[in-house]
Amino acid sequence: MEKAAYEWLVTLHEIDRWREPLGDRFYELTYSQFLDNPRSHLQQLCTFLELDSPRSWLDEAVARIRSPKTPQQLHLKLPPAMTTAFDDYQKRYQFANLAEVKTE
């Protein structure tokens, strides 16, 4: 899990690094936002990408979206610096699980 957490942190850091240089060419959509209103967010994404979003396609796409499983409480132990960065992103994206500092 530590490797996956590290890769997630690197990816989010790169997203943050490119957010400003890309300006209005950057589109961010979180998983929780998408699940809250998939039809609206799919339409917005298609508009951003300058793609058509026919009603039949939207109906089919929304019908395929499944509700997420109940989040499991993870007990992730990370090195101190990673714990801080991981928890900062978890809070920013409103994810429940926070890491614990690895003491071993």
C-alpha positions as CSV (number, residue, x, y, z in Angstrom):
1,M,0.0,0.0,0.0
2,E,2.9,2.4,0.7
3,K,4.0,2.2,-3.0
4,A,0.4,2.9,-4.2
5,A,0.2,5.9,-1.7
6,Y,3.5,7.2,-3.1
7,E,2.4,6.9,-6.7
8,W,-0.9,8.7,-5.8
9,L,1.0,11.5,-4.1
10,V,3.4,11.9,-7.1
11,T,0.4,12.0,-9.5
12,L,-1.5,14.6,-7.4
13,H,1.7,16.7,-7.1
14,E,2.0,16.7,-10.9
15,I,-1.6,17.7,-11.3
16,D,-1.0,20.6,-9.0
17,R,2.2,21.6,-10.8
18,W,0.3,21.8,-14.2
19,R,-2.9,23.3,-12.9
20,E,-1.8,26.9,-13.3
21,P,0.2,26.6,-16.5
22,L,-2.7,24.8,-18.2
23,G,-5.2,27.4,-17.1
24,D,-8.5,27.0,-18.8
25,R,-7.2,23.9,-20.6
26,F,-7.3,22.0,-17.3
27,Y,-10.5,20.3,-16.2
28,E,-10.8,18.7,-12.8
29,L,-13.6,16.3,-11.8
30,T,-13.4,14.3,-8.7
31,Y,-14.9,10.9,-8.3
32,S,-17.3,12.1,-5.6
33,Q,-18.4,15.0,-7.7
34,F,-19.0,12.7,-10.6
35,L,-21.1,10.3,-8.6
36,D,-23.2,13.1,-7.1
37,N,-24.5,14.1,-10.5
38,P,-23.1,12.0,-13.4
39,R,-25.3,13.3,-16.1
40,S,-24.5,16.9,-15.5
41,H,-20.8,16.3,-15.1
42,L,-20.7,14.1,-18.3
43,Q,-22.4,17.0,-20.2
44,Q,-19.9,19.5,-18.7
45,L,-16.9,17.3,-19.6
46,C,-18.2,16.8,-23.2
47,T,-18.7,20.6,-23.5
48,F,-15.1,21.1,-22.2
49,L,-13.8,18.6,-24.8
50,E,-16.0,20.1,-27.5
51,L,-17.8,16.8,-28.0
52,D,-21.4,16.1,-28.7
53,S,-23.4,14.5,-25.8
54,P,-26.5,13.0,-27.3
55,R,-29.3,12.2,-24.9
56,S,-29.2,8.5,-25.8
57,W,-25.5,8.3,-25.1
58,L,-25.9,10.2,-21.8
59,D,-28.8,7.9,-20.8
60,E,-26.7,4.8,-21.5
61,A,-23.6,6.1,-19.8
62,V,-25.5,7.2,-16.6
63,A,-27.3,3.8,-16.5
64,R,-23.9,2.1,-16.3
65,I,-22.7,4.0,-13.3
66,R,-22.9,2.0,-10.1
67,S,-23.0,3.4,-6.6
68,P,-19.7,3.0,-4.9
69,K,-19.2,0.4,-2.2
70,T,-19.1,1.6,1.3
71,P,-15.6,3.0,1.9
72,Q,-13.5,0.7,4.0
73,Q,-11.5,2.1,6.9
74,L,-7.9,1.7,5.8
75,H,-5.1,1.6,8.3
76,L,-2.3,2.9,6.2
77,K,1.1,3.6,7.9
78,L,3.5,5.8,6.1
79,P,6.8,7.6,6.8
80,P,6.2,11.0,8.5
81,A,6.7,13.2,5.4
82,M,4.4,11.0,3.3
83,T,1.8,10.9,6.1
84,T,1.5,14.7,6.1
85,A,1.3,15.0,2.3
86,F,-1.1,12.1,2.0
87,D,-3.4,13.5,4.7
88,D,-3.3,17.0,3.2
89,Y,-4.6,15.6,-0.1
90,Q,-7.1,13.3,1.7
91,K,-8.6,16.3,3.4
92,R,-8.5,18.5,0.3
93,Y,-10.5,15.9,-1.7
94,Q,-12.8,15.1,1.3
95,F,-11.6,11.5,1.7
96,A,-12.2,9.9,5.1
97,N,-9.1,7.8,5.6
98,L,-6.0,9.4,7.0
99,A,-2.6,7.8,7.3
100,E,-0.8,6.9,10.5
101,V,2.9,7.6,11.0
102,K,5.0,4.5,10.6
103,T,7.1,4.0,13.7
104,E,8.9,0.8,12.7
